[in-house]
Amino acid sequence: MAKSLSMVEARKQLTSLPEEFARETELDAVAITRRGKPVLAVMPWELYESIIETLEVMGDEELTSVLRESIAEYEKGETIPWEKAKEDLDL
């Protein structure tokens, strides 16, 4: 869910947005508008980091290939129990 604020409203509410994101768990981002058109997006830092990480993975052909293979293995039920994985990694 996205919320929209005018630039004037955003100035007034900027310092309270972190608490609003914490309170409204369905709120992903706030669109800041100027003359009715979106010009900025404000989002929780964790969401920003996850978007950047996803873009980095998707921009790396090798990582994307490994991810696709992993998803296919998971869908086929070819998974390793966590306890076995820990043993194999000596954790």
Rosetta blueprint (number, residue, H / E / L):
1 M L
2 A E
3 K E
4 S E
5 L E
6 S E
7 M H
8 V H
9 E H
10 A H
11 R H
12 K H
13 Q H
14 L H
15 T H
16 S H
17 L H
18 P H
19 E H
20 E H
21 F H
22 A H
23 R H
24 E L
25 T L
26 E L
27 L L
28 D L
29 A E
30 V E
31 A E
32 I E
33 T E
34 R E
35 R L
36 G L
37 K E
38 P E
39 V E
40 L E
41 A E
42 V E
43 M L
44 P L
45 W H
46 E H
47 L H
48 Y H
49 E H
50 S H
51 I H
52 I H
53 E H
54 T H
55 L H
56 E H
57 V H
58 M H
59 G L
60 D L
61 E H
62 E H
63 L H
64 T H
65 S H
66 V H
67 L H
68 R H
69 E H
70 S H
71 I H
72 A H
73 E H
74 Y H
75 E H
76 K L
77 G L
78 E L
79 T L
80 I L
81 P L
82 W H
83 E H
84 K H
85 A H
86 K H
87 E H
88 D H
89 L L
90 D L
91 L L
